[in-house]
Amino acid sequence: EEYLYDLTEDFSADHSVEFIRLYRHGSDWKIQALGIGHREGLEGLVQKFM
């Protein structure tokens, strides 16, 4: 399948953007659209999941 994300929000003050979340639900894989801007940059975003 193909997914399209509409960038209507202004993320100019953010250093990284979390567009989707890929996660496991039981034996299935799910994709959730997010569009959450983060000011701490990519390193801070990665630390969120460590």
N, C-alpha and C positions, 0 to 999 in steps of 0.2 A: 504494500500500500504506500501511497504517497501522502505526505502531510505538508500543509502550507501554514505559515505563521504570519499573521498580519501585524506589522510593526507600527501600530497607530499611536502607541505611547511614546513619550519623549524620555529616552534614557540618557540624555546628555550629561547629567550629573553623576551617573553611575559608571563604575569601572569594569563591571562584568554584569551579564544578564543570564539568568537561569531560565531558559526557554521551555524545557520539558523536564519531566521527571520520569525515568524508566524504572519500574519496580516490579517485583515478583508478588503475585497474589495467588496463593495456593500453588498450583502447577502451571499457571498462566503468567505471561508477561503483560504488563499494562503500561500505557503511556498517558501521562497527564500534562496538559498544557498549563504553563505557569506564567511566564512573563514577569518575573520578579527581578528588579534591578538591585545590585549590591554595590555599595560604595567602597568596600574594603578590597576590591580587586579579585583577581583569579585566585591568588594564594589564600585570601580570607574565605572565599567560597569553598575551596577544597578543604580547608580546615574545618568547615562546618560539618563535613562528612567523615572526618577522621576520629 
